[in-house]
Amino acid sequence: MKTTGPRQVRRMTPRLSALYANALPADRTGALYNAFSYPTKISPESIALFIATHTAPGDTVLDVFSGSGTTGIATKLCDKPTQPMIDLAQSLSLTPEWGPRHAVLYDVSVLGSLVAKVMCDPPDSGRFAAAASDLLKKAEASHGWLYNTTGASGEPGTIRHTIWSDVLVCLHCHRETTYWDAAVRRHPLRLERTFVCGGCERTIDVDDCDRAVERVRDQLLGRVVERKRRLPVAVYGKSNTGNWQREVRAEDQVVCNRAASSRVPSTAPVSEIAWGDLYRAGYHHGITHAHHFYTPRNFLAVAVLWDLIDQYDDEVRDALRLLVLSYNATHSTLMTRVVVKHGQKDLVLTGAQSGVLYVSGLPVEKNVFAGVRRKIATFVGAFQLVAGSKSTVDVQNASSTKLDLPDGSVRYVFTDPPFGGYIPYAEINEINEAWLRTRTNRADEIVVSAAAGKDVAAYAKLMQLVFAEVSRVLRNDGLATVVFHSAKSEIWSALTSAYASAGLTVKLTSVLDKKQASFKQVVSTITVKGDPLMLLNKSSASKAERPATSVHELIDTVLLDSRNSPHPDERTKERLFSRFVTRCLSEGIPVSLGAAEFYELAGVWRLQ
């Protein structure tokens, strides 16, 4: 294998500089992105641009934290670039070399590896579509009654979704009131924080109320369990006359009771939740097993689909499983919710919040059959985009602390490592993995987790092992792009120490501008906008001595650059911190400030 060393890397830098000169957009849209929801996922089209710019056809690409396999999908797209990819490359004056490559993906996640295998090597889209449609037809033939109902005027209809409600207990008189009745107000639409108790007529704060619980027999566990009491409060459906909304009737409770007493297929999981950092005593009260995240109706609906999949050929079976799982945790469970949005006359339906296992006081029970049917077209579109690509992808469900690859065999690495304790992927994925009957080995997970007894030092040690392997398998003229996100300086220190100890140095830096933040990015007190990314290379040459740069000087430079930028996003405090980080990385100095300390020291609030 011919390699020319660091000098060639330096000659490559002008060709790559355009890619790293500006924040590269990473849209979270399209069939490939929307087929399966996965925390912090990057659009494969954006990754493909990096691969095609850093490598040549025939090269090997590696992702050591592959998640749901977007780097593999991106490798497929290098041989079948979409027109938006070509247009973006032209707009940035890039000269990517399109053509087939070979990708090797490593991840400890059982779910992520399944997603990667299906999306990178999909079945024929036509045969998949026929099988998926037949699957839904069979499920509805036997269990369509789960969502059949009558409309507002008594006409035959189908449930689109049902809103359920927690039951509040007055702290003074112990009268029970649904959260729906206590908080939901219209004209204008809003959720009130207080209400007047119908029993004692006192004004009560919703947060001061206990939540009612009940004891019921759990047929899957064969024993009585305690759970939060929830009641259906509003039904949304459709009939031949259109969509409608109505209050809950006796007929609705009859169907709910029938679902609760129906036999569940034996292929459905009875899986205890291995709770970790995401457990909350309030809204997770009574949730000890995977099926407790569902209403009985929706658990039965998913179970019926899952059981029927075994009737189909091997070629489409995993894709059908992925289809059902794509609607499972995010849309079929109690984590689905409604929110109030400005200007809307009714509550807006949305899926589970990314990166957490939050159950709201108004959980939503969607029509599983209708939802899975809608996903078929998205999967077909995704499969068609990579069909016919001559690129190959090898998916390894294993730890990247020990790679089964020869020394110097990889030309380019693109990877998005776990951000410390930001998202505990194994815990997030446990609901879907319960259906797969195989869980991610949490001992191998690289994460900061109090529940798992893994601190920053343990995280740093595992990261060092991974980057040592990256350095081993990387060619002498190889390159690695690392996308990273953290508001904590100690996590940045762990990352920089990991790649530095492996003999890797920063060549270029930039920011990847994800267009949609995860839930934790949205609600976190201290956030970062745009993920810093860095280009690493193997270099034995010592860097030229530079005058020492102080943190204050770096901040001054970042603020000055932002004032001169024509892009308003560059002046947000979150983007400024990302630019501060990339400056530190390019200067080779420690990221000594977390986001909170940076915001305070920089006085960014004056710029807003």
N, C-alpha and C positions, 0 to 999 in steps of 0.2 A: 504494500500500500504506500503510495507516494505522498509524502507530506513535506511542506516547505516552511513550517514553523511560524513564529510570531511576526516575522517581517512581512509575510503575505497577508496576515491579519491587518497589519497597519496599512498595507496598500488597499485592502478592501474597504477601509473606513469611509472614504469619500462616497463610494457606491451606496453605503448603508446610511450615511448621515441624514439623508432626506427622511428615512423611516423613523429616525429618532429625534428629528428636529422639532416636531410638533406633537401635541397630544393626539394619538391615533384613536379615532372613534371605534368603539366596539358595540355596535347596535345589538340589542337583545330582542330581535324580531326574526321572523321567517320560520319556515318549517323545520329546519335543522335545529334551531335554538328552542322552538316551542314544543317539539315532540315530547321531550321529557324535561321536567323542571328539576334542577340540581343547584344547590347553593353555590354562589360566587362563580357560576359558569361564564366563560368568555365565548363570544361568538366564533364559530369555526372559520368563518370567512376572514376575520381579522388575523387569526393565527396562520391561516394559509398564506396570507401576504408575507408574514415573517418567514415562513418556511421557504417559500419560493424566492425570496430575496436573499436569504442566507445560504442556500444550498443549490445544488444542481440535480437534474434528474438522475435517479439511481442511487442517491445518497441515503444514508440511514439517519432517521430522526428519532430522538428519544424523549419521552416525557416520564419523569420519575414520580410525579404526583398527578396521574392522568384523570382522576375523578370519573366523569361520565364519558370520557373518550373524545373530547373535542379536538385534541391534537391529532388523533387518528382520523377523524372526519376531515379535518383540515388537510391532512396528507392526501386523502382521497380527492379533495377539491383541487389540489395542485395539478392533477391530471384532467380535471373538468372544471376550470374556473368559471364562475358565474359572471354575467355582464357587470353587475355592481362591483365585483372584485377587480375586474379589468379597469373599470372607470376610476375606482379609488386609486389604483396603482398609477394610472396616467395623471390624475390630479396631483399626486405627490411626486411626480417625475421619477417614479421607481421603474426599474427594469427587471422584474421577476422572470425567472426561467420556469415556465410552466412545464409540467411533465410528471411522470410517476416517480414516487419515492417509496421507501420502506420505513414504516413507523413501528417502534416498540413502545408499548405502554405498560407502566407498572402502577398498581394501586392496591391497597389492602382492602378496599371496599368491595364487598360481595355485590351489592346493588350496582355500584358504579361500573364494575367489570361487566356485568350483564348488559347494561346500557351500551357500553363501548362495543361489546362483541356484536350486538344486534345492529347498531347504527353504522358500524364500520364494515359489516359484512351482511347486509340486509337480504331478505328473500326477494323473489320477484314481486314487484309491487302489485301486479294484477292478481296473482295467486293469493297474496296477503289480503288484499281488499275483499276478494270473494270469501275467504275463510273468515275474516272479521265480521263481515255482514251476516254470514251464516251463523256465527257464534251469537250475535245479538238476536237474530231471529229465533234461535232455539231457546235462549234465555227468556225472551218475552213470551214465547208460546207457553212455557211452564210457569213463569212467575211475573207475567205482565200485570197481574192483579196488585202487585206491590205499589204501583204508581197510577193505576186506574182510579178515577174518581168522578164526581159530578161538579160542574162549574157553578158560578155564582147564581145562575138562573135554573139550575137543576139539569142542564144539558150534559151529556157524556163528555168527559175530558180526561186529560192526563196531567199529573202533577209535574211541574217544573222544579219547584223546590218548596220546602216547608221550613219556616222559621220556628225554632224552639226557644224557650226562655228559662233561665234560672228562676228559682222561686226565692224571694226575699222574706226574711222573718223579722218583724219589727222588734227592736231591742227593748221596747217598753211594754207592749201588750201581746207580743208574739203572734200577731195576726200575719197570715201569709199573703203575699202579693207577688204576682209575676214581675220580673224586671221589665218586661214589655209594657205592662200597665203603669208601672211606677216611673219609667224613664222616657219612653218614646212619646214625643210630642210632634204635632204637625202644625203647619201655617205659622211660622216656618218650621221645616223639619229639623229636629234637634234631639239630642239625648240629654235629659236633665240630670243634674247631680243630686237633687233633693226631690222629695214628694211628700204629700200629706197622707198619713196613714188613715185608712178607712175605718180602723178600729178605735184608736185613741185620739185621732185627729191632730196629732203632733206632726211637725215638719221634721222629716227624717232624712239624713244623708245616706245615699245608697251604699257608700263604702262602709258605713257603720253597721249595716245589717248582716246578720248571719245568713248563710245559704241553707235552704232546707235540704235535708237528706232523707233517704228512704232505704228500707231493707227489702231486697227482692231475691228470688231464687235465680241463680245463674245456671242455666241448663248445660252450658259447656263445662263449667267447673263442677257442677253437681252439688253446689252448696249455696247457702244464703250469703249475699254480699251487701255491703253498704255502699251507696253511691249518691251523688248529687241528684236531687229531684229536678227534672226538667219537664216542661209541658209544651206541646205544640200550640202556637198562638196565631199563626197566619199561614195560609196556603196560597201558593202562586201556581197557576196552571194555564193550560191552553185547551181550546175547543175549536170546532170548525169556525166559530165566530171570531176567534182571536184569543189573545192573552187576557187573563183576568186574575183578580185577587179576591179572596174571601176569608172570613173568619173560620176557625176550626169547628167542625160539626161532629156529631156522634159517629157518623160513618167513618170519619178519619181515625178515631180512636179504635174502632172495630178492626180496621186494617192494621194498625200498629200492634194491637194485641195478637192478631193472627200471625204477624211476622215474628213476634217474640216467642210464640209457642210452636212455630214451624220447625221441622227437622232441618238442621244445617248439614250440608255435605261433609263427609269425613275428611275431605282434603283441606278444609278450612283450618287455619292454625289455632291452637290453644297455647299461646306463647306468652310467658311472663315477661313483662318489661324489665329490663336491667336498667333501672333509673340511675342517672348520673347528675351532671351539672344542670340539666334543664328542668328537673323536677320542681314544681311549685305546689305547696301544700293546699293552696286555695283551689285553683281551677283544676288541679289533677286529683282532687279528693275522690277516692274510690277507683281510680284507674290503676289497676295492677297488671292487667293483661292486654294484649293488643286489641282484642275485640271490644274492650271498654271504650276505645276511641270512636266507636260507631254507635249509631242507633241500631236496634235489632233489624230494622228494615234494610238499611244500607249494608250492614254486614252480611245479611242473607243474599242480597243482590250481588255483591262482589264474590261471595262464596260460590254462588251458582255459576257465574262466568268462569271462575277459576277451575271449577270441577269439570266443566264442559271442554276446556282447552285440551285435555288429554285425548280427546277424540280425533284430533287433527294431526296431520303429518309432521314429522320432525322438522321439515324445512320451515314451517311457519310457527311452530309451537312456541319457541322462545320469543318471537316477535309478538305473538298474541298475548303472552304473559306480560311483556313490556307494555303493550297497549293498555291492558287493564291496570297495571301498576302506575302508569302515567296519570291516571285519573284517581288513583286510590288514596294515598295519604294526603294529597293536596286538595282534593275535591269531594271525596266520599266520606270523610270523617267529620267529627264534631269540631275540627279545627277550621272548617269552612265557616265564613262569617259574613255579616253585613256591616257596612260602614256608612256614616253620614258624609256626604260630599256637598260642598257649597253649590247652590243653584239647582240641586236635584230635588224633585218633589217626593221621591221615595228612597228608601234605603237601597244602597248599591251593593250588589252581590259580588263577593270576591273569594278567592281561595285561601288556603292556609298561608300564614306568614312565613316567609323564608327564614331559615336558620334557627327557628324555635319550635316548640310544641305547644303553642298557646291555644287555649280553648276559651272563647269569649262568653259573656253572659247571654249572648243571642246567637248560639251556633245554628248552622244551616244544614239541612238535610237535602242534598241535591238528588235529582233523578239520575242514578248511576248508569242505567241503560242508555238514556239519552246523551249523557255526557261522554261515555265511551264511544258511542256512535259518531259524535262530532269529531273525536280525535282521529278517526280513521283517515280522513282526508289529509290531516297534517302529517301522519306517518307515511302515507303514500307519497306525498310531495317530498319528504325528506329522503325516502328510499330512492326516488327517481333522480335526485340531485347527485347521488354518488354512484348510481348504477352505471356500469360500464367503465369505471375508473380502473386503470391498470396498477394503481398504487396498492400496496399490500400493508396490512396492519396485524401485528402480533400483540394480543392482549394477555397480560400476565396478572392474575389476581394474587399478588405477592408483595412482600416488603421490598422497597427499593434500597434498603441498607445492604443488600447483597444481590447484585445484578448478575444474571446468567448470560453475560455478554463478554466477548473477547476484549482484551486491552486494545485501545485505539481503534475501535470499530465504528464509532459514531461520529458523524460530521457535525450534527447540530442538535442541541437540546432546547426545547421550549417547555417551560414548566411553571406552574402556579402553586407554590408550596402552601401548606396550611398555615394560617396566620396566628400561631400561638394558641390561645384559648378562644379564638373568635367564634368558631363554629365546631361543635363536637359531631363530626359527620356520622360516626358509627351510631350515636344515640339518635340523631335525626333520621337516619335510614332504617331504624329498627322496625318501624311499622311495616314498611314494604318488605324488609328482609324476613319478617315473620311468615309471609306467604311463600317465600322461597325455601323456608325450612333450614336456612343456613345464615348465621350471623357473622359479621365482620369480627375478626379477632382484635379486641381492643388493646391487647398487650402490644400489638404491632403499630397501633395508631400513634402518629407523631402529633401531639397535642399538649397544651397546658390545661390540666384538669385537676381540680381539687378532689373531685369524687374518685378519680382514678389514681390519685396520689402521684401525679406527674407535675413537677414544677418546671420553672424556666430552665433550670440546669439540665433536667432530664430531656426536655425538648431540644436544647442546644446540642446535647450529646448525640441524639439520634439524627439531627440535621447534619452534624459533622460526618457521621457515617455515610449518609446519602451523598453528600457533596464529594467525599473521598471516592466513592464509586463513580460519580459523574466524571471526575477528573481522570480516573483510571481508564474508563471506556472512551473518553473523548479523544479524537485525533489531535495531534500537535497543532494542526491548523484549524481545529474545531472551535465552534462558538456556542455559547449558551445564553439564551434570553430568559431571565427570571422575572416574573411578575409577582409583586408582593404588596401587602397592605397591612399596616398596623399603626395604631395611634400610640403605641408604647415603645419607648426607647430601648427597654431591655429585650424586647422581641427582635427589634432591628439589630441589636448587638449580637444576639444569638445567630441570626442569619449571616451577618457580615463575617463573624468569626468562623462560621461553617465553611463558607466558600474560600476565605483567605487561608485557612488551615489546609485546604485541599490544593493550594497553589493556583487559585483562580483570581484574576484581577478584573476590575471594572474598566471597560473600554468606552462605552457610551451609556447614556441614561436618557430616559424619557418618562412619559406618563401615558397609561392606557385609560382612555376616558370611557368607562362603562356608563351607558346611558340610563341605566335603571339600578338603583341601589337595593341591597338586601334589606330586610326588616331591621336587622341590627344596625346597619349603616344609617337608616332613617331615624331611628329612635334613640340611638346612642347619644349621650351627652357630649362626648368628644368624637367627632367624625373626621374622616379623610375623604376628599373628593378626588377621584382619579387614582388608579393604582400605580405607584412608581414601578418602573421596569428598568432593568439594567442588562447590558450586554457584557458577558464575561468571556475571557479567553485565557488559555494557558500561556503564561509568560515567565521565563526564567530571567529575563532582563530586568535589572533594577531600575526603578523609576528615577527620573531626574529629580534632584533636590528642588523643592519648592519652598518659598517663604511660608512660614506657618500662618494659617488663616484662622481667625477667631470666629466663634459662633456669631458674634455681633456683625462681623464683616459679611459673613454668609447671608445673614438675614437682610442686611442693607442691600446686597446684590439682588436677592430674590424680590424684595419690594420694588427696587428700581426697575427690574425687568418687567414686573407686572404692570407698573404704571405706563411703560412704553408699549405694552402689548395691545393690539387692536381687539383682542378677544376678552369680553367681560368675565368669562369663567376664570381667567387667569388672575383675577383680583378677588376671588372668593377666598375666605380664610382656609378652607379645606384644600383648595388647589395650591395655595401658597405653601402649606405644610408639605404637600407632596413634592413641590419644587425644592423646598429646603432639604428634604431627604435626598433627592437625586443629586443636589449639589454636594452634600456630604459624601455620598457614594463616589461621585466622580473625582472629588478631591482626596479621597482615601482617608477621611477622618471619621471618627465615630459619630453616629446619630445620637447625640447626647441629650436631645430634648424630645419628649413626647409631644403629642399634639397639644395637650392642655398647656404645657409649659411654653411651647412655641407661640401659641395664641396670646398668652399673657405677656411674654417678653417682646413680641413683635408689635404689640398694641394694634393688632389687626382691626379691632373693632372700629377704629377711626376711619378705616378705608370703606366700611360698609355704607 
